[in-house]
């Protein structure tokens, strides 16, 4: 029987709450488990003591029995001091994905084509010539003087 120490989700929609459980790896995520080892509430602040609670002695017992630990629970156990911290190396973490690299290549290709298009002579655009303002005011004054 392959044992795992993992998270089982509970709580309402958009309000997650997790139990840290020892379960048979063949059982569903939220299904039957052998023992509840603790809880994890991701909605609480990171510095809160209530965020992660676990029975370290029982966790150690299951580890001694050969239980495998999921990545997320491993990090919690490392923070609690139950397990030693592992050196992690993810060299591809900062690299963009396949689609992002394809978009970048397309953009670079368009940028390479764009300067060639700019070298072609641009059609002459006639700029509007500023005309002198029409002064109708003196003619209006003359009309007023004639009527008076």
WOZIMO-V920550 format. One record per helix or strand. SS is the DSSP state (H for helix, E for strand). FROM is the first residue (numbers start at 1). LEN is the number of residues. If there is no record, write none. Layout:
BEGIN
ss:SS from:FROM len:LEN
ss:SS from:FROM len:LEN
END
This chain:
BEGIN
ss:E from:3 len:10
ss:E from:15 len:10
ss:E from:35 len:6
ss:E from:52 len:3
ss:H from:56 len:9
ss:E from:68 len:2
ss:H from:71 len:10
ss:H from:98 len:22
ss:H from:137 len:11
END
